[in-house]
Each structure stands twice: as structure tokens, then as C-alpha cells.
């Protein structure tokens, strides 16, 4: 069987599974998720062993510390995966929700209800927890899923998928509701992108190169974000202790993820008092600083170029710019940002409201770290991606975003004149 035939067969199996899964009860889906969560906890040794193969290969390839961190599956992260499944099981099932209904003058009763998208293809890199998160959300929302993880996490992904599929099918979930493409051949992605007969939406998670390729080549609708160029703006009315804590968390807590801060903007009125202490803490954590001319007048750091303002470093590097006003900060974010996650630190109500209204991003924050842009942290259980699209969904893509709407019309013999 050729690779094309293999991927097409997976697509056909996914479509058949989606048709069956759409009518599976909420109780069966929830029981399956709880059972799978327990299987993941019981399989931690198997998962760690598989993950160590990926980590060893990554170290041999010279992956950065941040990329190895994204790849690692330790006990805490295995427990978090399992907890995510339990959380998804406890959430309301969106399938069948009535969004709105009206009765027309002729007696027709028209309702909009939530239904599954169908078959969801997820193409992702590095983070093996995405395997469990994506499969859980698709299962709960009644969608079949086809997973294609990156080659750097192949052993981890296959182990997690095996545990998930065994648990799901034992609980009565239709066969092939969750499928993992086992090959690391990059051509498999291209074949997935042609399956518009079988796959309803593609959700990519990974680097800019992967997502750009998918958006360019896919025949299937794509929901994605291209970059995570996230900002924190420290306003002149900010509580500076709070601002430092937020900035350090946004940059350092996990620098290799899409909601980490890449550029810090600081009002000129507080820059001299704020930046030296922050810079010391950043450098103690091993973070490189690149600054504008006004920043370099305060700090001894490398010069930021125009490219730095567009950069998604995914590493211990931070660009800093001193700005004259809130308006300048907003203009910078809307020009250079990726419309992902941006924050202001301020005690001023008017400044906060202006920022929330005028920054054109999927998630905007006042006095909080951008690291909260996450399905689990938003109470969504998990997410299969962060969307910066403006059509269908925006922000964390979780249960509700994995459904679409169907009009259901009930009549009593009405005909159109």
C-alpha cells in the first residue's frame, strides 16, 4: 500500500467513525474519558520510557533547552494530561445545545443546534500532551480525529495514542474515532491536506514554517495561528512590583510556548526606575535582552533590530522597547504582534479599557500574565490550538469551537406560496 493509499484509508475510516460517534451518548463519552485518564496514570512508566527515546534523540540532534522542555513527559505532565481528561469529562457536552429558536408567523419552528464538525485533523510538533488533549476534546464533542505529531515526539505520541485508543474502544467508543498516523514521513502531511472528502477541518500546532506550509497547501479549511508574538505593556500607572512579577512569569515560566511574552513595552515615565531591576532578574535566569535606543540608554544590552519586533523567539530572549504613550504601545502591538495574547499592567481604569478595546488580539489581559492563554486555565479542559482567525472561532479552540451549527425546522404541513 502506498503512503497516499494509507492516508486515504485513514480518512475513510475517520469519516465512518465520525458518523457513528455523532450519536454516541454523553454518558459513554464521559465514562470513556475517565477510564482513559486512569489508564494514563497507570501507564506512566510506559509513557516515560517512550518519551526518553524522544528526548535522547532530541539531545543528539541538538534541540534547544526550550524545545526539549516542550518535548518532556515527566510525572507532573502525565498527571496533568490525565487531569485534563477528567476535566473535559466533567464539562457540559455542547452537542445538541439549542443556540436559538424562533417561531415564524406561518407556524414553522426554527432552531439552531450544535453538532460536531465531523473529522478533525490535527498536525502538531513537539508537545506530546497535545495527543491526549486533542483526542479528548474531539471525543467529547463527537468528532473523529486524525492525529499527526512531529517526528521528534513519535515514540511518545504513539504510546499515548495507544493507551487512549485502547481505553476508548473498551468503553464503547466506535473504532477509528481516534487515529494516529504512525509514519514520520513528511509527505504524510501533504497527503492529509488533500483529504477534503474526508477531513472537515485541519488544526495545526507548531512552528511558523509548518503552519505557513499547511495554510498554503491545504484543500481543507484551516484554523490556526501563525505566530505567538505576545506583548506586555507596563503603563506609567502600573504597580511596578506587580509588573515585574507578571513580566518575569510571561517570559520565563515556559519560554518555548506560543503564549510566552516576546516583547516588553515600557512607558518612558517609569522605564529608568523599572528596567534595571527587571533586567537583573532576567539575566539571572539566563535571558538575553535586546533593546531599542531608549532601552539601551538605561541598560547595557544588544540592539534590537526591526526583525526583533516581529520575532517569536520561543527561547530565553526578550525584546524591550520604551514608548512615549499608551497609543504608541497599542500601535506597536497591532503592527508587530500576531494577534495572539497581549497584556497591559496598569492601575488606571481608562488605560485598561482603551487597551482592551483597541488591541486587535484573540486574548487581551489587564494585570495578568499572557501565559494564561490556555484551554485548561480558561476552564475549557484543554484546547487543540489557539486560533487567531476571525471566522468560526478565535482564541483557545475547545469543545464549543469543535462544533458547528445546524438549522432544524419543524412544521405542520406548511408550503411556500
C-alpha positions as CSV (number, residue, x, y, z in Angstrom):
1,X,0.0,0.0,0.0
2,X,1.4,3.4,-1.0
3,X,1.5,6.3,1.5
4,X,-1.3,8.0,-0.4
5,X,-3.5,4.9,-0.1
6,X,-2.7,4.5,3.6
7,X,-3.6,8.1,4.4
8,X,-6.8,7.9,2.3
9,X,-7.8,4.8,4.1
10,X,-7.3,6.6,7.4
11,X,-9.5,9.4,6.1
12,X,-12.3,6.9,5.1
13,X,-12.1,5.2,8.5
14,X,-12.3,8.6,10.2
15,X,-15.4,9.6,8.2
16,X,-17.2,6.3,9.1
17,X,-16.2,6.8,12.8
18,X,-17.5,10.4,12.8
19,X,-20.8,9.2,11.5
20,X,-21.1,6.7,14.3
21,X,-19.7,8.9,17.0
22,X,-22.1,11.7,16.4
23,X,-24.9,9.7,18.1
24,X,-22.9,8.3,21.0
25,X,-24.3,9.4,24.3
26,X,-22.7,11.9,26.6
27,X,-22.5,9.2,29.3
28,X,-20.5,6.8,27.2
29,X,-18.1,9.7,26.2
30,X,-17.6,10.8,29.8
31,X,-17.1,7.2,31.1
32,X,-14.5,6.7,28.3
33,X,-12.6,9.8,29.2
34,X,-12.5,9.0,32.9
35,X,-11.3,5.4,32.1
36,X,-8.6,6.7,29.7
37,X,-7.4,9.2,32.3
38,X,-6.9,6.3,34.8
39,X,-5.1,4.3,32.1
40,X,-2.7,7.2,31.5
41,X,-1.9,7.3,35.2
42,X,-1.3,3.6,35.3
43,X,0.9,3.7,32.2
44,X,3.3,6.4,33.4
45,X,6.3,4.0,33.2
46,X,5.4,3.1,29.6
47,X,5.0,6.7,28.7
48,X,8.2,7.9,30.3
49,X,10.2,5.1,28.6
50,X,8.8,6.1,25.2
51,X,9.5,9.7,26.0
52,X,13.1,9.1,27.0
53,X,13.7,7.7,23.5
54,X,12.5,11.0,22.0
55,X,14.4,13.1,24.5
56,X,17.6,11.2,23.7
57,X,17.1,11.6,20.0
58,X,16.4,15.3,20.6
59,X,19.6,15.8,22.5
60,X,21.6,14.1,19.8
61,X,20.0,16.4,17.2
62,X,21.0,19.5,19.3
63,X,17.5,20.6,20.2
64,X,17.4,23.7,22.4
65,X,16.6,23.6,26.1
66,X,13.2,25.2,25.4
67,X,12.4,22.6,22.7
68,X,13.5,19.7,25.0
69,X,11.2,21.2,27.7
70,X,8.3,21.1,25.3
71,X,9.0,17.5,24.5
72,X,9.5,16.2,28.0
73,X,6.8,14.0,29.7
74,X,7.5,13.8,33.4
75,X,5.2,12.5,36.1
76,X,3.7,16.0,36.6
77,X,2.8,16.4,33.0
78,X,1.4,12.9,32.8
79,X,-0.8,13.7,35.8
80,X,-1.8,17.0,34.1
81,X,-2.8,15.1,30.9
82,X,-5.0,12.7,33.0
83,X,-6.4,15.6,34.9
84,X,-7.2,17.4,31.6
85,X,-9.3,14.3,30.5
86,X,-11.1,14.3,33.8
87,X,-11.9,18.0,33.4
88,X,-13.2,17.5,29.9
89,X,-15.4,14.7,31.1
90,X,-16.9,17.0,33.7
91,X,-17.7,19.8,31.3
92,X,-21.1,20.1,29.7
93,X,-21.4,18.4,26.3
94,X,-22.0,21.0,23.7
95,X,-23.6,18.6,21.2
96,X,-27.3,19.2,20.9
97,X,-27.3,22.5,22.6
98,X,-30.0,24.8,21.3
99,X,-28.4,28.1,20.4
100,X,-31.5,29.9,19.4
101,X,-35.1,29.2,18.3
102,X,-38.0,31.2,16.8
103,X,-41.5,30.6,15.6
104,X,-42.4,32.1,12.3
105,X,-45.8,33.7,11.6
106,X,-46.6,30.6,9.5
107,X,-46.0,28.3,12.4
108,X,-42.6,27.0,11.4
109,X,-40.4,26.4,14.4
110,X,-36.8,27.1,13.6
111,X,-33.9,26.2,15.9
112,X,-30.1,26.2,15.7
113,X,-28.4,23.4,17.4
114,X,-24.7,22.5,18.0
115,X,-23.5,19.5,16.0
116,X,-19.9,18.0,15.6
117,X,-17.7,19.3,12.9
118,X,-17.1,15.7,11.8
119,X,-13.5,14.7,11.2
120,X,-10.8,16.9,12.7
121,X,-7.2,16.6,11.5
122,X,-4.6,17.8,14.0
123,X,-1.0,18.4,12.8
124,X,1.4,19.3,15.6
125,X,5.0,19.4,16.8
126,X,7.0,18.7,19.9
127,X,4.5,18.6,22.8
128,X,3.2,15.1,23.2
129,X,0.5,16.1,25.7
130,X,-1.4,17.5,22.6
131,X,-2.1,13.9,21.6
132,X,-4.3,13.4,24.7
133,X,-5.7,16.9,24.8
134,X,-6.8,16.8,21.2
135,X,-8.2,13.3,21.3
136,X,-10.2,14.1,24.5
137,X,-11.8,17.3,23.1
138,X,-12.7,15.6,19.8
139,X,-14.2,12.6,21.5
140,X,-16.3,14.7,23.9
141,X,-17.5,17.0,21.1
142,X,-18.4,14.0,18.9
143,X,-15.7,14.4,16.4
144,X,-13.4,11.7,15.0
145,X,-9.8,12.9,14.9
146,X,-6.7,12.1,12.8
147,X,-3.5,13.0,14.6
148,X,-0.2,13.6,13.0
149,X,2.5,14.5,15.5
150,X,6.1,15.6,14.8
151,X,8.9,13.1,14.3
152,X,10.7,14.4,17.4
153,X,7.9,13.0,19.6
154,X,7.0,9.9,17.6
155,X,7.5,7.4,20.4
156,X,5.7,9.5,23.0
157,X,2.8,10.2,20.7
158,X,2.3,6.6,19.6
159,X,2.4,5.4,23.3
160,X,-0.2,8.0,24.4
161,X,-2.4,7.2,21.4
162,X,-2.3,3.5,22.1
163,X,-3.4,4.0,25.7
164,X,-6.1,6.4,24.6
165,X,-7.5,4.1,21.8
166,X,-7.5,1.0,24.0
167,X,-9.4,2.8,26.7
168,X,-11.8,4.4,24.3
169,X,-12.8,1.3,22.5
170,X,-13.1,-0.7,25.8
171,X,-15.6,1.9,26.9
172,X,-17.8,1.5,23.8
173,X,-16.4,4.4,21.6
174,X,-16.6,3.5,17.8
175,X,-13.5,2.0,16.2
176,X,-11.2,4.6,14.5
177,X,-12.7,7.5,16.4
178,X,-9.0,8.4,17.2
179,X,-6.3,7.6,14.7
180,X,-2.6,8.4,14.9
181,X,-0.5,8.5,11.7
182,X,2.5,6.4,12.6
183,X,4.9,7.4,9.9
184,X,7.4,10.2,10.3
185,X,7.5,10.7,6.5
186,X,6.8,14.4,5.9
187,X,4.9,13.5,2.8
188,X,2.1,12.3,5.1
189,X,1.2,15.9,5.9
190,X,0.8,16.7,2.3
191,X,-1.5,13.7,1.8
192,X,-3.6,14.7,4.8
193,X,-4.1,18.2,3.3
194,X,-5.7,16.7,0.2
195,X,-8.4,14.8,2.1
196,X,-11.1,17.4,1.7
197,X,-13.6,14.5,1.0
198,X,-13.0,13.1,4.5
199,X,-11.5,15.7,6.8
200,X,-13.6,18.7,7.7
201,X,-11.0,21.0,9.3
202,X,-7.2,21.0,9.9
203,X,-5.8,22.4,13.2
204,X,-2.1,22.9,13.1
205,X,0.1,23.4,16.2
206,X,3.8,24.1,15.7
207,X,6.4,26.4,14.2
208,X,5.8,29.1,11.7
209,X,7.2,27.0,8.8
210,X,4.8,24.2,9.4
211,X,1.7,26.4,9.8
212,X,2.6,28.5,6.7
213,X,3.0,25.4,4.7
214,X,-0.3,24.0,5.8
215,X,-2.2,27.3,5.2
216,X,-0.6,27.4,1.7
217,X,-1.2,23.8,0.6
218,X,-4.4,22.6,2.4
219,X,-7.6,21.9,0.5
220,X,-9.2,21.5,3.9
221,X,-10.2,24.6,5.9
222,X,-7.5,25.5,8.4
223,X,-7.9,27.0,11.9
224,X,-4.6,28.2,13.2
225,X,-2.3,30.9,14.5
226,X,0.9,31.6,12.6
227,X,3.0,33.1,15.4
228,X,2.8,33.8,19.1
229,X,4.4,37.3,19.2
230,X,2.9,38.3,22.6
231,X,3.5,41.6,24.4
232,X,3.3,43.0,27.9
233,X,2.9,46.8,28.2
234,X,3.9,48.4,31.5
235,X,1.9,51.6,31.7
236,X,3.0,54.7,33.6
237,X,0.4,54.0,36.3
238,X,1.5,50.4,36.9
239,X,2.2,48.8,40.2
240,X,5.9,48.1,39.4
241,X,6.2,45.1,41.7
242,X,3.2,43.5,40.1
243,X,4.6,44.5,36.6
244,X,7.9,42.7,37.3
245,X,6.2,39.6,38.6
246,X,3.9,39.4,35.5
247,X,6.8,40.1,33.1
248,X,9.1,37.5,34.6
249,X,6.3,34.9,34.6
250,X,5.3,35.7,31.0
251,X,8.8,35.4,29.7
252,X,10.4,32.7,32.0
253,X,7.8,30.3,33.2
254,X,7.9,28.4,29.8
255,X,9.7,30.4,27.2
256,X,9.2,27.8,24.4
257,X,5.4,28.1,24.2
258,X,3.2,30.3,22.0
259,X,1.7,32.4,24.8
260,X,5.1,33.4,26.3
261,X,6.0,37.1,26.1
262,X,8.4,38.0,23.3
263,X,8.3,41.8,23.5
264,X,8.1,44.1,26.6
265,X,6.9,47.6,26.1
266,X,7.6,50.1,28.9
267,X,6.3,53.7,29.3
268,X,9.1,56.2,29.3
269,X,8.0,57.8,32.6
270,X,8.8,54.7,34.6
271,X,11.5,53.0,32.5
272,X,14.5,54.2,34.4
273,X,13.0,53.0,37.7
274,X,11.7,49.7,36.4
275,X,14.0,48.3,33.8
276,X,17.3,47.8,35.9
277,X,15.7,45.5,38.5
278,X,13.8,43.6,35.9
279,X,16.9,43.2,33.7
280,X,18.9,41.8,36.6
281,X,16.2,39.2,37.3
282,X,16.0,38.3,33.6
283,X,19.8,37.9,33.3
284,X,20.0,35.8,36.4
285,X,17.6,33.4,34.7
286,X,19.8,33.3,31.6
287,X,17.6,35.6,29.4
288,X,19.2,37.7,26.7
289,X,17.9,41.2,26.3
290,X,17.6,43.2,23.0
291,X,16.5,46.8,23.4
292,X,15.6,49.9,21.4
293,X,17.9,53.0,21.7
294,X,16.0,54.3,24.7
295,X,16.2,50.9,26.4
296,X,20.0,50.8,25.7
297,X,20.4,54.2,27.3
298,X,19.2,52.6,30.6
299,X,20.6,49.0,30.1
300,X,23.7,47.5,28.7
301,X,22.1,45.2,26.1
302,X,22.2,44.3,22.5
303,X,20.5,46.5,20.0
304,X,17.0,45.3,18.8
305,X,16.5,45.4,15.0
306,X,13.3,45.7,13.1
307,X,13.2,41.9,12.8
308,X,13.2,41.6,16.6
309,X,9.9,43.3,16.9
310,X,8.4,40.6,14.7
311,X,10.3,37.7,16.3
312,X,8.7,34.7,18.0
313,X,11.9,33.6,19.9
314,X,10.4,30.6,21.8
315,X,13.6,30.9,23.9
316,X,15.2,32.9,26.6
317,X,15.4,36.1,24.5
318,X,13.3,39.3,25.2
319,X,13.0,42.4,23.1
320,X,12.3,45.6,25.1
321,X,11.0,48.9,23.7
322,X,10.4,52.1,25.6
323,X,7.4,54.0,24.4
324,X,6.0,57.5,24.9
325,X,2.4,56.7,25.4
326,X,-0.4,54.1,25.6
327,X,-1.3,54.9,22.0
328,X,2.3,54.1,20.8
329,X,2.2,50.8,22.7
330,X,-1.1,49.9,21.0
331,X,0.2,50.9,17.6
332,X,3.3,48.8,18.1
333,X,1.3,45.7,19.2
334,X,-1.2,45.9,16.3
335,X,1.7,46.4,13.8
336,X,4.2,43.8,15.0
337,X,2.1,41.4,17.0
338,X,0.5,38.2,15.8
339,X,-3.0,38.9,17.3
340,X,-2.5,36.1,19.9
341,X,-2.1,37.3,23.5
342,X,-1.2,40.8,24.8
343,X,-1.3,42.4,28.3
344,X,-1.3,45.7,30.0
345,X,-0.2,46.3,33.5
346,X,-1.9,49.4,34.9
347,X,-3.8,50.8,37.9
348,X,-5.7,53.2,35.5
349,X,-9.2,52.1,34.5
350,X,-9.3,54.3,31.4
351,X,-6.0,53.0,30.1
352,X,-7.0,49.4,30.7
353,X,-10.3,49.9,28.9
354,X,-8.6,51.6,25.9
355,X,-6.1,48.7,25.7
356,X,-8.9,46.1,25.8
357,X,-10.9,47.9,23.1
358,X,-8.1,48.8,20.7
359,X,-5.6,45.9,20.8
360,X,-6.7,43.6,18.0
361,X,-5.8,40.2,19.5
362,X,-7.6,37.0,20.3
363,X,-6.9,37.4,24.0
364,X,-6.2,40.6,25.9
365,X,-5.3,41.0,29.5
366,X,-5.2,43.6,32.3
367,X,-2.8,42.9,35.2
368,X,-2.2,39.2,34.4
369,X,0.4,37.1,32.5
370,X,-0.2,36.1,28.9
371,X,0.7,32.6,30.0
372,X,-2.9,32.0,30.9
373,X,-4.0,31.7,27.3
374,X,-4.7,28.0,27.6
375,X,-7.8,25.9,27.5
376,X,-7.1,24.3,30.8
377,X,-6.5,27.7,32.5
378,X,-9.7,29.1,30.9
379,X,-11.8,26.3,32.3
380,X,-12.2,24.6,28.9
381,X,-10.4,21.4,29.9
382,X,-7.8,21.8,27.3
383,X,-7.6,23.1,23.7
384,X,-6.4,21.7,20.4
385,X,-5.0,25.0,19.4
386,X,-5.1,28.8,19.7
387,X,-6.9,30.5,16.8
388,X,-6.1,34.0,15.6
389,X,-8.7,33.6,12.8
390,X,-11.7,35.8,12.9
391,X,-14.1,33.3,11.3
392,X,-15.6,30.3,13.1
393,X,-13.5,30.7,16.3
394,X,-10.9,32.9,18.0
395,X,-8.7,32.1,21.0
396,X,-8.4,28.7,22.6
397,X,-10.2,26.1,20.4
398,X,-12.0,23.7,22.8
399,X,-15.3,21.9,23.0
400,X,-17.7,24.6,21.7
401,X,-15.3,25.6,19.0
402,X,-15.2,21.9,17.8
403,X,-18.9,22.2,16.9
404,X,-20.8,23.9,14.1
405,X,-24.5,24.9,13.9
406,X,-27.3,23.1,12.1
407,X,-30.8,24.6,11.5
408,X,-33.6,22.3,12.5
409,X,-37.1,23.3,11.2
410,X,-40.3,21.7,12.4
411,X,-43.5,22.2,10.6
412,X,-47.1,21.0,10.3
413,X,-47.5,20.8,6.6
414,X,-46.5,24.4,5.6
415,X,-45.8,25.0,2.0
416,X,-44.3,28.2,0.4
417,X,-46.7,30.4,-1.5
